[in-house]
Structure formats: C-alpha cells, structure tokens
Amino acid sequence: MTSLSRLLVPDDASPPDDDLLARLRGGEAPDRAERAHLGAALRRLIQAAVSTTATDAALADATAQVRHIAEQLGSTPTRWPPGNGFGAAPGGDMFVTHPLVGAANPLAPPLRVEVRDGRVVARATYGPAHEGLRGKVHGGVIAAAFDGMVIFASVVGGHRGLTGSLNLRFLRTTPIGVDITYESELERIDGRKAFVTGRLRDADGNVCVEAEGVIVSVDREVFER
C-alpha cells in the first residue's frame, strides 16, 4: 500500500490531523534535509531562468552547467519508471516530492500547511515561474493548490478520498512575490461525499478566490490498479 493510499483511503485508522501534518512536513525530517536543500536551490534556479536578462553567452554557460548536473543525478537510481512503486519517493513518502507541498520538488511553491481547530491553513509565495498576467499568479496554479487544500481539509475532518469536483470563483487577481494564504474547511459529509469550502487571501487579507470542492471516498483497490 502506497503512502498516498494510506492517507486517503476511508478506513485508515490513523489520526487524521497528526498523520496529515507528519506527511506534509516529511521534507523537514533531518534525513531528508539535503533533498530539501536541492529542491530549494532548483526552485531558485527556475525563478531565475524565467526572469533573467543575461546575455546569450551567459545562458549558454549556465545551460552547460545544468546539463552536467542533470547527467550526474540522472546516472543514479531513481523512483521511475512507475513500475518501481508509485509514490515510492526516497524515504518512502511521496509528499517529500509532492507537486504542492514537497520540499524536494522544485515545481512546488511549496505550500506551508498548518491545521488550526479543524481548519487547514497554508501559506505560499509565488514567483515569476507562476506568473500569468504581469505580476499575478496564473489561475491554473491556484486551482492546483486548491485541489490539494480541499483534500487536506476533508482528511482532517475524518473523510478520506479523492477530488470529485472543484469549483472556483476568481474575485480579484493574486499577486506574486508576497505571502498569500489558503484556507479550507469541511462543511458536511453526505455518504461517500464530503463538501469542502475554501478561500485564498492576499497579504492584506482580501479574498482573491473562493473554492468549493466535493471529495469522494474510494476503495483501496483504486490505488492498486
């Protein structure tokens, strides 16, 4: 059974809050520190790559260095192809390399998640790599974060499953380069479905996006296919 299915299947007996936070903060463990450092360095590289005004000569030099590093890391054993075990990230927990919260994943912002009185709160700072309109976060990036946030809130509320539907209302643009806050909470459970609401606030507390999600519980067999 993968770490993802252990977290999301409905009959898991693990305490929701503790299990969720432990997994979402997996990259903070001492034995994964260097992976987190690499993720942070690559995140900085990506932001620099999409915003630099360096000369062609400087870009060519950087390209050669990056290719060399990629070859070095690529020559070591990896978690892919998927047949090696889905979610079998180093350390045995996919959340170390999760695309939303994984400290070792340079594509993750990453979201910094907390649970407060049954409500999930996550902070993030987006940069040039996440830009849509000039100076604003792309809506698709925000949607991806909410996909995680509604599941996290459902898990904290005791209902484990996968996103069945997600509806967003964009009320105002969301700036890059500043700390923004996601919030989500479980509203009710009806059979196999959990109904979650959420919102995204900018640094001044303005609501930029509102979200509604439906999380549907699934059988363990779904994760074994």
N, C-alpha and C positions, 0 to 999 in steps of 0.2 A: 504494500500500500504506500503510495507516494505521500510526501509531506502535504501536498495540496489537498488530496482527498481526506487525509486525517483531519485537516482543519475544516473542510466544507461539508462532509457527509453528515446527515442529520442525527445519526445515532452515536456519534462520538461522545464519550463521556468526559472528555477533558473540560476543565473550567474555561468557558469562553473567553473572559477578559484576559486571564493570565496566559492562555495558550496563544491568543491572537498577538498580544504585545510581545511575547517571547519570540514568536516567529518573525514579526515585522521588524524587530530590532536585532535580528540574527547577525547582521553585519557589524554590530557593535562588540561582538564577542572577541576577546583577545586573540584567539587562534585564527580569526578572520580579518585582523587589522590590516595586514598588507594587501589583501584583496580590496578592502575599502579604500585604502590609500591609492591603489591603482585606479579604481573607479573614479575617485575624485580628480586625479590627475588627468585622466582621459576626458572627464566631463569638462574640465578647464580647457583642454585641447580642442574639443568640439566647439565650445563657445568662441574660442579664438579663431578657429578655422572659418567660421561663418561670418565673422565680423572684421577680420584683418584687412589692412590695406597694404600689406607687404609687397615687395617687388616680385617679379616672376622668378628671379634668381633665388630669392629667399624662400619662395614657395617650393621651388624645385629641391632645394636643400632639405627643407622640412619633410617633403614627400619621401625622399630617400631615407631619412632617419625613421620615419614612421613605418615604412615598408620593412626596414631591418628589424624593428621591434616586433612587428606583426609576424615576421618569419620566425623569430626566436620563440614567441609564445605559441605560434601555430605548430611548432615542432614537438610540443609537449602533449601528453594525453589530454583529451577533452571530454566533456559530457555528451558530445554529439558523435554519431547520429543518435536520434531519439531512441533507437533500439537499445541503447546503453542504459535506459531508465529515465522516463520523463520526470523532470523535476529533480534529477539526481545531481544537484549542484554540489560543488565541493563543500564538505561539512554536512551533507545530507539534507539541506533545506533550500528549496527553490527561492525563498524570499531573500536570500543573500544576493541573488541576481535578478530579482523581480523587476519588471519594467517600470513600476511605480515607486516602490519603496526600497529596492535593492541598492545597498551602499556600494556594491561591487559592479553595478550596471551603469555605465556612463550615459545611457539613454534615460535613466530615471532622474527626476528633478534633484534629489529624491524627496518624497513626502515624509515628513517627520510626524509620526502618528502618536496620539495620546487618547486614553479613554477617560472621560470625566462624567461620573454619575450616569453611566449608561449611554452617554453620547460620545461619538467619535469626533475628534478634532485633529486636523492635520495641517501643518504649515509647509509652505514651499516658496522658493524664489526661482522664478523662471528667467531665462536669459535669451540672448539673440537666437539660439538654436530653436526656440519655441515660438518665435515671432511670426505673426500673421500680418495684420496691419502694423504699420510702423510703430514700434514701442508698445505693442499689445500682444497678449498671449493668443495663439491660434485656438479657435474654438474646439477643434478636434483634440487638442492636447487636454483641454479642460474636460471634455467628455470622457476621455480615457481615465482621468483621475476620479471622476465621479463613479465610473464603473467599479473601481476598487472601493470607494468610500461607501457605496450602498451595501456592498457585500460585507465590509467590515462592521457596519452598524447592525446588520442582520445577525452576524455571528455573535456579536456582543450581546444582542437581545435573546440569544439562545436558539436562533433558527439558522441552520446551515444549508447552503445551496448555491445556485448559480444565477446570474442575472437573466431574468426572463424578458424584461423591458426596462428601458431607461428614457425618460423624457426630460429635456432641459428647456428652460426659458432664459434666454440671454437678455438681461435687463440693461447692462452697460458694459463697456469694454473693460478688460482686465489688464493692468499694466505689467510689463516685465521689469525686472531689476529691483523689485520691492517684495517684502514678505507679505504673502497673502494667506488666507485661512479658509480651509474647507471644514464644514460641519455636516454631520449626518446622524439621524436617529431613527430607531424603529418605531413606527406608529402603531401597527397592529399585525396580527398573524391570523390568517384565514386558511385553515387546512394546510396544503403544501406551499402556500404563498405567504411571503412576508412583504409588507408595504413600508417603504422607507422614504423619508424626505431628507433633503439636504440643501445647502446653500454655500456659495463662495463669496467671501468678503475681501475687499481690498484693504490696504493698510489703514485707511480712515474708517473702516467699519461699514462702508457702503456695500449693499448686496449687489453683486455683479451677475450672479447666475443662481437660479433656483432649480432643484432637481427632484424628480420623483422616480423611484425605482421599485420594481417587483422582483423579489428573489424567490426562486422556485427550488424546493428541496429535490434532490436527486438520489437515486440508488447508488450504492457503492460500485455496481457493475459498470456505471458510466465511466469511471476512472480506469477501468481495467481493459477497455476496448482499444 
